[in-house]
């Protein structure tokens, strides 16, 4: 091991966000080459105060903790590689093969709408509704927060639920026996009913937080610049949305190699993407080499029958402006789709008379 000053990294018990497990693995990997000490604090407030007091160097936290807690005087040193942000269905069968009218528990409104888009026959209920239906209010009230999800899994095993939808970190953290079916970002070409599930923003990020003035270069080998870029863009995108939209919007930003993008587009037969990236004079080589930043955002109506979505792919140096343009396109599209269209006297050649008649809005975002 190289001679280096010890770095103390703080963490907290598992918070169902995957941060604890990821920072443990990072310390195990990079601790082979330098002196790293992982120290657990009882809760986030204590960890933040310990960091401010100068008795530790870094604190691992999720993007949601960074937003939630008072981080005055602190800054983000960088991010570890992003963990898979997609959610999972814990069930014996894939979502396509659930029985007709299957009962699935899901607490997140976006995932509920996406599941209805794929399987409108599935009955969805929240954790609160499940507890009420099973008359288990007192039993659940007596459980610790960490014991809630094992209780839900037990209800599934007993046949009270067909399955439940949770972040991937919850399934991994509790080592559930139930099979995990990824509600993925890509459409499954082998399953005609499989729709993609763009996840809620900011999942899968692990931030390393430090005091202002900390030499960030000292931990450069632990950090992932592409994850930090994705985090900055997703956070800015989410902050720019109206608060009423934030709980029902799916957004995902990732930096990918051009070779990976071209391979995936070829497999899926995405000619539009191939034509936009490939220079025909280069024997299917890209117009410009280097990675691309892929951005996608969507929102659904309550029934999951109508989706408004936008995508954009840009060079890393154009990523911020690309995010701004993506957001503008999305809001313009959403405005058109959620606005009633009045009758018009404008006569457009080639259009039927019905073109001038009033039309109701295409989608309603409210329940």
N, C-alpha and C positions, 0 to 999 in steps of 0.2 A: 504493500500500500504506500502511496506517495505520502511524504510528510506534508501535512496541511492542517490548518486550524479546524477544530471540530465545529461542525454546524449542527445546531439543535433545531429540529423541525417538530412543531407541535401538531397534534391531531386531536380529535375527539372520538368518543365511541361512535359506532355506525349510526348514521342519520338517514339511512335508506336512500343515499344519493351516490354511493359507490366511491366516495372520496377516501374513506379510511382504507379500503382494500387497495386502491390504486397507489396511494402514497406509500403504503407498506411495500408494495412491489418495487416502486421506484427507489426506495432506500435500500432494499436488498440488492438491486441491480447496480446502482451507482456507489453503494457503500463498499464495494469490493475495491474501488480505486481511490476512495477518500474517506475521511472520518465523518460519518453521519450518525446522529443519534435521534431516534424517533421517540418522542415523549407524549404520552396521552394526558390530556386535561379532561376534567369531568364534564365540562360543557363549553360552548363557544364563547360565552361572556368571559369566563376565567382565562381561556386561551388568548383572547384579544388583550386582556389586561397584562397577562404574562409577557406577551410580545412587546407591548408598550413599555413595560418595566425594564426591558433589555436583557432578560434572563433566557431568551431564546432568539433565534435568528429568523425563522420562517414559520408560517402557519398555513396548513392546507385547508382550504374551504371550497364549497361549491359556489357557483355563480349566484345562486339564490341567497346564500348566507351573506355574500358580499353586498347584495342589495338590501338585505333585511337589517343588518347590524350597523352600529355606529363604527365607521372605519376612519374616523378623523385622524390624521397624522400617519396613516398607513398608505401603502401603494402596492400595486401588483408587480412582483418581480418577474412573473411569467407564468406559463401554464404547462402542465404535463400533457402528454399526448391525449387527445380526446377519446373517451370511451364511447362505445356504440350508444347513440342517444335514442334509438328506437325503443318502443314499448313492446311488451310481449303478452300473448294470451297463454295463460296457464290452464291447460285442458288436456284431456286424453286425445282429442282429435284436432286437426287443423281447422282454422276458421271456416274453410269451405265445406268441411264434412260434419260440422256440428248438426245435431238433430234439429228438425223443424221446430221452431219456437223455443230453442234452447235458452236457458236462463243464465245470463252472464253479468257479473258484477264489474262495474267500472265507475270510478269517481271523477274522471276528467271529462269535461263536456266536449272537448275537441275529439277525443278518442271515441266517445259515444256516437258522435255524428259520423265519424269515419266508419265505424262499425255498422251503422245503419245503412250507409252508402253501399257497403259490401253485402250485408245480410239484413235486409229490412224486416225479416221475420223474427230475428233474434230479440228476446225480451231483455232489456238492459235496466239495471237498477243500481243505485248508489250503495255504499257501505251502510249508510244510515237506514236505507230501505231494507237491506238484507237483514240487519240486526232486528229491525222492527218486525219483519215478516217471521223471523225465527223466534220472536219473543225472548231475545237474548240481551236486552239492554243492560241488565244488572251484571250479567256474566262478563260482558265486554267492558263495562265500566271498571271492573276490578282488575283488568289486564293492564300490564305495562305497555307502553307504546310499541316496544319491540315484539310483543307477543300477539299483536293484532293480526299480522299476516299469517303466522302459523295457525291461528284460529280460523281464518278465512280458508286456508288450505284444507283444514280438517272438515269444514263444512262441505267443501267440494268432494272430498273423499267419501263423505257420508251420503252424497247424492243430493244435497240441498242446493247445489249450484252445478251448472255444466262447466263453468270456468270463470276466470276473472282476469282483467287486464290491468297490468301494473308496469312501472318502469323496470327496465332490465335489471337495474341494481337491486331492487327488492327481491327478485327471484334469486339472484346470485348470492345476496347476503344472507338469505334464510335457508339455502340449500333445500329447496322444496322437492318433493318426490314427483310432482306433476311435470309433465312434458312442457317445454317452453317452445312456443311457436312465434317467431319474430313477425311483427307487423311492420314490414320493411318499407324502405324508401323506393324500391324499384317495383314496377308492375311485374307480376309473375306471368311470363308468356305461356307457361304450360297450364295455367289455371284460368279459365275464361272469366271467372268471377273475382279474381284476386286484384284488388285495387291497392295502390300504394298508400302508405300512411306517413305523411310528412309529420314529424313529431313536434310537440310544443317546443318553443325556443329554449336555448340555454341548458339543455340536459346534456350530461356527459362531460362537462368541463370540471377540471380540478385546478384551482388557482393557488399559487404559492404567494402568500402575502408577506410583506416585510415592512420595516420602518422606513420612512423616507431617508434617503442617503445610503441605503444598503447597496454594496457593490454587486449589482445584478450579474455582472460578468463572472462572478465566482461560482455561479450555479448554471452557467450556460449549457453545459452538457446534459443537464436534466430537463431542459425546457424544449418545447416544440413551438417554433415561431408560427407555423401554419395553424396550430390550434389557437394561438393568441389572436391571429388575424381573424379567424372565424368567430371567436368570442366577441371581439370588439365590434364586428359588423352586426352580429346577431343582437347584441345588447343595444346598439344604436337603432337597429330596425325596430326592436320591440318597444323601445322608449318613444319612438316616433308615432306609434300607433295609438289611436284613441283607447282609453282604459276599457271601454265596453267591448272592444275587439280583442284585446290581449288574451282573455281566457279561451277564445275559440279559434285562434289563428295558429296554423302550423307553419313553421319556418325552419329552414335548414341551410347552412352555408358551409362549404367545405372546399379546401384547396386540394386538387387532384392532379396527378401526372397526365400529360396529354395522351400518352400511350394507353393509359387505363381508360380514359374517356373514349378514345377511338375504338378500343377493343369492345367495350360495353355497347357502344352505339352500333357497331357492326353485328354483334350478337342479337341485338334487339331489332335490327333493321331500321334504325332511326335515320332515314335519309336526310331529313331536314338538318339534323345536327352534323352529320357527316359533310354535307355540302357547305355548311358554314365554317367548318374547321379545316377541311382538306383542300390543298392546292392541287388541281388536276395536273399541273405541269411538274409536280414533284413525285409522281407515281404514288399517290395517296399519302404524301407527306403533309404535315400541317403547314398552314400559312406562316405560322411563327412558332418556333420551338419553345419549350418551357411549360410550366404548370399553368393551370387555369383555376379560377375561383368560380365554383358553381353555386348558384343561389336559387332557392325556390320558396314560394310562399303560397298558402291556400287558406280558404275559409269556406265553410259549408253552411247551408241552411239547417234548421233543427231536425228535419226529417232525413237529411243526408242525401236528398235527391238532386240537389243543384250545387255545383262547386264553382267558385271563382278562384283562379290560380294563375300565377305568372312565374316564369323562369328566366334566368339570364346567366350567361357565362362570359367572364371577362378575364383579362390579364391581371395578375396580382397588383401591379402598379395602378390599375384603373379600378380597383375593387371598391373604394369608397364611393366614387361617382356612380359605379355600377349599381351599388346598393341603393343610392338615392334615386336613380332612374327606375329601378325595379319597384321601389315603394310608390313612386309617382304613377307608374303604369297600373299597379295593383289598385291604388285608391281610385284612379279614374275608372277602371273597370268595375270596381265595387259600387261606385256612385251610379254608373249607368244601370247596373243590374238591380239596384235597390231603390230606384226612382220610378214612380209612375209616369208613363209617357202620355202627354196630352195629345189631343187631336191636332192635326196640322192641315193647313190649306195649301201647303207647298206640294206642287205636282212634280214628281220625279219621273222622267221618261223611262218607260220599261217596268215600272213598279206597279203592282196591282192597287186597286182602290183601297184595299184593306190597310195599305201602308199608311194612309192618312188618318185612320181611325185611332181612337185612344187605346192604349194598351196598359194593363196592370204591370207592376214591377215583376222582374223575373225571379227574384228571391227575397225572402224575408229572413233576417238573421235572428229574430226573436223566436222564443219557443212558441 
